[in-house]
Amino acid sequence: MSISTISWKNSCVRIIDQTKLPLRLEYIDCRNAQCVWDAIKELKVRGAPAIGIAGAFGVVLGIGEIKTNDYAEFKEGVDRVIDYLASSRPTAVNLFWALKRMQDVVYANYDMPVRGIRRLLFKEAEKILEEDKGICRKMADFGSRLIKNGDCLLTICNAGALATADYGTALGVFYRAKEKAKNFKVFACETRPLMQGSRLTAWELKKHSIDVTLIADNTAGLLAKEGKISKVFVGADRIAANGDTANKIGTFNLSLVSFYHKIPFYVVAPSSTFDLNLKSGKRIPIEHRKAKEVLELQSKKTTSPGIKVYNPAFDVTPHRYISGFVTEKGLIYPPFERNIRNALT
Ligand code: MRU
């Protein structure tokens, strides 16, 4: 992939500042955990897998500030850095999954000199990043088998290279299908309020010469009714054990439209996005963001003063509206509760 969303360069975490796209391709070099926290919070780096990778490298930067060789003190310091990074955004479970992997390294190596643990933590963060690349390719391979010549595909938000270390989840499926010379086109929802669809997905797909048409979010129902959508592919931020799926606000609407019109609806996500501790989607923590994001468009007010706002960043699609999951382990079909557990454990 020609897009390097997140990497480790010269002792810094280098990320594309996605708030500047598509007008400017700018990078930020984070030198401390606070910078990473801020980048996650402000959506400079975003998308579930990318947030996880950023969190892991955030720990690497955070331990640079823990000046001790005493294991107990070091462990306490790491726990503090992890809690801090975990407070950035609540919904994408990949962040907590990656932070737990980092924490496990510290806990498992209590008998090692702190200097050695520091090295292992860096290696673990690198491993999380490298693994994500392979996982993207596997999901793309499985998912691309679902795409037929002539398909018109619908997606929301950005589940592409900008949301991962490599190929993306839902968009990775499209990239692989294109490599296989399949002929299809994509409709991208603009994804109010922060426009990940129009700013990021449209940019990414065009850059990779995929036939993309942008639609306002409220156009999807009509498109489906007109028979212009053959399949829907979306990413995910957290998937409960029964298959209920949290993803960008508006995904639930698309699932209803798809269900009504009998359009297959696929969720593409790595196993790190599944949270088998949650029986259903009811307990998935949903992030609520600032009113300003709805009241303004590109820093210009779009409504009169004093208007109240309700701004959840994600919704939960009940599993019964989902046709299947595309994971790095293969495709998962209903009954989800049993098949998810079998595939992932
Ligand atoms: O608020 P965002 O932009 O981080 O939301 C991202 C999404 O909802 C994506 O669809 C999801 O993280 C999957 S990314 C491969």
Boltz pocket constraint, residues with backbone or C-beta under 6 A from the ligand:
constraints:
  - pocket:
      binder: B
      contacts: [[A, 43], [A, 45], [A, 46], [A, 47], [A, 48], [A, 49], [A, 92], [A, 156], [A, 157], [A, 158], [A, 159], [A, 160], [A, 163], [A, 164], [A, 168], [A, 169], [A, 170], [A, 196], [A, 234], [A, 235], [A, 236], [A, 237], [A, 247], [A, 248], [A, 249], [A, 268], [A, 313]]
      max_distance: 6.0
